[in-house]
């Protein structure tokens, strides 16, 4: 749900506590060349897993990298105009959303509309069915499933062949991740079970094959220690929930002022940078979960009761049903100002600290990293996948070769998704002992640090949320590397993206909340509202089925949701979607037609409220319901008008500039109510005042 004032105050309070304790100090962080890096990863970042580029088939690398460059050249990746603390910000990163047909993803008050995967009909249908089964939500014995209103075949003609082929390649990567992340999560569960068994043995007394402290940190592998399928010795137990920091209520006034100034500065930095790979909110106008269905009457049936405010259930064992991927592109050479990471001194940030939000609880995130010189993006062929894999182990920084929990050392682990065959070059995978690999990685890092002409690699930074005692982690990424955030890592930790010297694409695959963010969902909501509209087949006269306040409130909430969470969100992003994909054009036209019907329903309700013959008590309740809906509608319309006419919006090219739609003049004969509702609101307020 949308962040409430209480949650924002809590977040601000936590930041204040952290700054008070931190003072002017920097929190330490570790990279692969630092002693204790692997131990820190095993103890405090257990949900993080790295797949070096050699773990993926070369053919998949080639298709994915070609697809990313194609989408970039065709103008599909664009900067988003998002909302941060009541002001508009243009993201530094260019983005596009791909996924299941009819899915959307919302972040920072911006809803992105997915370009469909364009998988073949049979496979698409199977994947869709599987995703629906995983995302089905049970509440009060009723299951609500998400599905697309249009069959997959409808997507085949909405894009040109090049864009369709690019989308299909990214769907193949998504299918690979669905299988590979499942394996990683099974391995993580196995490691946790082994830790529990080892801990149980330790509590009963030192075992012959177990370290007396029960930490499992010794160099060698004892009989009682867990070994993963990659042969990695497991480390210490993960740390507990984020610890509470004590608040100093006797702070001197000058120190208080200094902290407030620093807090405001960091808040501003985070607001500008927190436009990252998933700081998302769901709808501003949420459907009511408290409205009750009207009692049965002899009159025509009232609309069905509103659905419960469903949330997708946590994932069960099995292939991970990634339903969207958010593509990101950034070229640091084109950015004049990148903020420094404020807490650890990690370097320039491309994306600030954040959790990926609007996701199914405890669902993983899988990220594909592709970095290349800026000029390569403009070429028809990206750098070969084989070269990317070699750079990981020679010539590049090599930091991603460092052994870590969850790192796949065998290309065979990636052999699914229809791409068979392991790399023939043994150098493509990790070889040797863990100590040898760690030494090789540190030597490679030292070579990079000492060379003046060496390029800085992109890195992902991680930290335990609201914790200044646990060191941070900076993981370098070579082109073709992938990393997974599994278990509860995304909930208990935050991550950022640290800029390298080259341009970078990323494909971030997620299990997005689908209870309120699909086309099928909003179409069902429209049907619920329009069920209360009765049209005489002979005369065409319109009336409302039910005048119960709960029913009227439900219909007006849907009315607002359609206008502000779908129509205006879609047109605020200009005409960008129709330029390269027409999939959403017809559904949005139909949503606008439904919305016009709801405008007519509001007009009918206004007539009933102003009718002197209406029963006084019922009239007052209806007027109050109408006034609340109209007031919210007027405020939101003014906000969207201001956003569309902002100075920042005016800098965008015409095809990307926001469109203030729906909008109509005061004399439009097709619209039953005016765009500006001020006069009507005044009339309803006056009516309530007289009652």
VEXDREN-227100 format. One record per residue (C-alpha): x, y, z. Coordinates in steps of 0.1 Angstrom, whole numbers, plus 5000, padded with zeros to 4 digits. Layout:
<nodes>
XYZ
...
</nodes>
This chain:
<nodes>
500050005000
501050364997
503450475025
501550635053
502550935073
503250705102
505650485083
507450795069
507850925104
509150595116
511650585087
512750945096
513150845133
515350555124
517450765102
517851025129
518950755154
521450615130
522950965123
523151035160
525150725167
527250745135
528351105139
531051195114
532350845111
532150615081
530850265084
533350005070
532549795040
534349495025
535249404989
536649064976
540249174982
539549255019
540248995046
537048855060
534948935029
533748575025
533148535062
531048855062
529048725032
528348395048
527348545082
525348855073
524448835036
523448465032
520548535008
522948684982
524148454954
526448524925
526348354891
529548434871
529048484834
530348144826
527447984844
525148084816
525247944780
527148154755
524148144732
521848294758
524348574766
524448654729
520748674725
520148864757
522849124750
521649164714
518049214727
519149484752
520949684725
518049644701
515549784727
517850064735
518350164698
514550144691
513850394719
512150154743
514150244773
513250584786
513750794817
510750814840
509251124855
508651004891
507351154923
509651194953
508451384984
505851584965
508051694936
508851544902
512251394895
513551264862
515350934868
518950904858
518350554846
516450474814
513850194819
511349964802
509149694817
508649354801
506449074814
503248874814
500749044791
498549284811
500949324840
502149654854
504749764880
504350074902
507250264918
507550614931
503950704921
504650584885
502950284869
504850114842
502949904816
504649584805
505549504770
504549134766
507248864766
506248744731
506848374739
505348114716
501748044722
501947714739
504847804762
503348144770
500047974781
501947724803
503948004819
500948214825
498947924840
501947854863
502248214874
498548234881
498647924903
501648064922
500148404926
496548294936
495548434969
493248274994
491248495017
488048395035
487948085014
487748274982
490548254956
491448544935
493548464905
495348704882
495148644845
495348854813
492148944796
493648894762
495248564749
498948554742
498248534704
496948894706
500449014715
502048864683
501049154661
501549444685
505349494679
507649484649
509749164644
512949314659
511249424691
509349094693
512548894690
514249104717
511349044741
511448674734
515148654742
514548824776
511648574782
514248294776
516448454802
513448474825
512848104820
516448034829
516148234861
512848064871
514747724872
518147834884
516848044913
514747754924
517947544926
519647824946
516847844971
516847474976
520647494983
520047775007
517347575026
519847285027
522547505042
520147635068
519047285077
522647185081
523347485103
520447385125
521647025128
525147145136
523847385162
521847105178
524946895180
526947185195
524347255222
524546885232
528346915236
531346935213
531246675186
534446515173
533946655139
532646995148
534347315157
533847365195
532447715190
529947575165
530747855140
532147655112
534747915104
537847695103
539847655070
539347285067
536047095064
535146885095
532846585095
530046775111
530147085088
527847145059
529147155024
527047294996
526647144962
529447374950
531747244977
531647564998
532147525035
529347705053
529947985077
528348135107
524648175114
523048485099
522648785121
519348855138
516749125130
518049475126
518949605161
517349905177
519550205182
519150405214
517850755211
519751035229
517051265243
519651495261
521451605229
522751955232
521052215210
524052275187
524451905181
520751875175
520852145148
523951975132
522151645130
519051795115
521051965088
522851645080
519551445081
517951685056
520951665033
520951285033
517151275029
517451494998
520251274985
518250954990
515151114975
517051204943
518750864941
516050644953
514550604919
516050264916
515249924906
512149894926
511250144953
507650104946
504250194959
500950054951
497850244944
497150584960
493350514959
492850164973
489649964970
487649955002
487849635021
485249725046
482249775023
479549505029
477349355003
473849495002
471149265016
468949074991
465849264980
463049194956
464349474934
467049414907
470249264922
472749514936
476449494926
478549224941
480549314972
483949454967
486749194967
489049164997
492249364996
494149074984
497849024987
499748754968
500648464990
504248384998
505848154972
505847784976
508547544966
508947504928
510047714899
510048084907
507248254888
509048574877
506248764860
508149084850
511549224844
512549584848
515249674822
517649954832
520250144812
522750404823
525850564808
527850734835
529750944809
526551124801
525751204837
527251534850
526551464887
526351134905
525951144943
528550994965
527350704987
526850885021
527350615047
530250395037
532150595011
531650324985
531850574956
529450724930
525850584931
523850524900
520850404922
520550484959
519850264988
516450094987
514449774991
512749634960
509049684968
505649584955
506849224953
505248904966
506548845002
509848665004
510048634966
513548644951
515048894927
517348794898
519549044881
521549014848
524349254844
525749364809
528249644808
529949764776
531550074761
528850334752
529650304715
528949934716
525250004724
524850164690
526249864671
524149584658
526049324677
527049344713
530249214728
530448834726
529348644755
532448434754
534648744758
532548864787
533048534804
536848554799
537048904812
535648764845
538648554850
541448734832
542049084822
539149224841
538849294878
538048924884
536349014916
533248824908
535348504908
535648524946
534048224962
530948304981
527948124994
525548054966
528148104939
527647844911
530947684902
529547454876
528047564843
525847254845
523747424872
522547654844
521747394819
518047444816
515547664797
516147474765
519847584762
521847264766
525547214766
528247324791
531047554781
533947354767
536547584781
537347484817
538247844823
534647944819
533847804853
535447824887
538247574892
540647484920
540047514957
538247794974
541447934988
543047934953
540048114938
540048374966
543748434961
543248464923
540448714928
542448924952
545448924929
543249034900
541749314922
545149434931
546149444895
543149654887
543749894916
547349944906
546750004869
545950364860
544350274827
542050004842
538350064842
536250074873
533649794873
530049834883
529249704918
526149624938
526349754974
524449585003
523849675039
521749555068
518849795070
519150055098
522349895111
525650085115
527649795132
527549535104
530049625076
528649675042
529349455012
530449574977
530249304951
531949384917
530049274886
531549174853
529649184821
527448874819
527448814857
524148754875
523248784911
520248674931
518648814963
516848524979
515148435012
514348755032
517448945020
515349215002
513249265033
516049285059
518749445038
519049745014
521049754982
522350024959
524150024925
527550184923
528550324889
531450194869
533150354839
531250194811
527650194801
525549924817
522249734812
520549534838
517549304836
515949274870
513448984872
510748994899
507648834912
505549154913
502349174934
499549094910
496549134932
495849494920
498249554892
496949364862
494649454834
492349174843
492049314878
490949654868
488549524842
486849314869
486649624890
485049814862
482449534858
481649554895
480949934893
479049914860
476849644875
475049914894
474150094862
470750004847
469950094811
466350064798
466549864766
463650054751
464250414760
467950404769
467150574802
469850524828
469250464865
471150324895
470349974907
471250044943
471450354964
472950194994
475850415007
478250115008
477550034972
477750394960
481050434979
482450124963
481550244928
483050584933
486250434946
486550224915
485750544894
488750724910
490950414908
490350384870
491050754864
494050804885
495750474887
495350364851
494150634826
496250924839
499150704848
499150574812
498950914795
501351074819
504050884802
503051044769
502650844737
505750624743
503950294744
502250334711
505550414694
506950064698
504049844711
500349874706
499349604730
497849854756
496050074731
492849884728
492549794765
493050164775
490450274750
487950034766
488950154801
488250504791
484850404778
484050234811
485250544829
482850764809
480050534820
481150594856
481050974851
477450924840
476750724872
478151004893
475851244875
472951024883
473951014920
474151394920
470651414906
469251184934
471051384961
469651714948
466151574944
464051724972
461751414971
464551184982
464251065018
466051305041
468151055061
469150855030
469851175011
472351295037
474250965036
474450974999
475451334998
478251275023
479550975001
479351184970
481151484986
484051264997
484551114963
484251444944
486751614968
489351344963
488751354925
489151734923
492351724944
493851444923
492951614890
494651934900
497751734911
497951564877
497351884858
500252044878
502451754870
501651754833
502352134831
505552134853
508652294840
510451954841
507651794820
507952064794
511651964788
510651624774
510251564737
506651564724
506351184721
507451144758
505851454773
502851394797
499351414782
496651554805
494051294796
491151264802
490451634799
487551824784
486252174783
483152304802
480952294771
481651934760
478251784752
479551424756
480551464792
477751474819
479951654845
482551924841
486251864845
486452124873
484252004901
484552304923
480952434917
479452094922
481352034954
480152374966
476552274958
476751944977
478452115007
475652375008
473052095007
474651915036
474852245055
471152305052
470251945063
</nodes>
